[in-house]
């Protein structure tokens, strides 16, 4: 089961816009991606411009489908991110 952590740095003047976009994206994922078992955004307390996303998928195919859907809804990230996301792939133990 693929899992990952994504760390997203958001422009300081776009934090509220990003939070709303992330909420909408989560709702779309939950409604349309049954193979996505977890898709949860967290905001760091020590730096509110940094978000960490935990993602867990039932299969490699579910992960691939999410990637395809994310590209289709990538506007959520356009204009709010301050640099590229840092992605850490995980193996469940």
Secondary structure, 3 states (H helix, E strand, C coil): CCEEEEEEEECHHHHHHHHHHHHHHHHHHHHHCCCEEEEEEEECCCCCCEEEEEEEECCHHHHHHHHHHHHHCHHHCCCCECCCCEEEEECCC
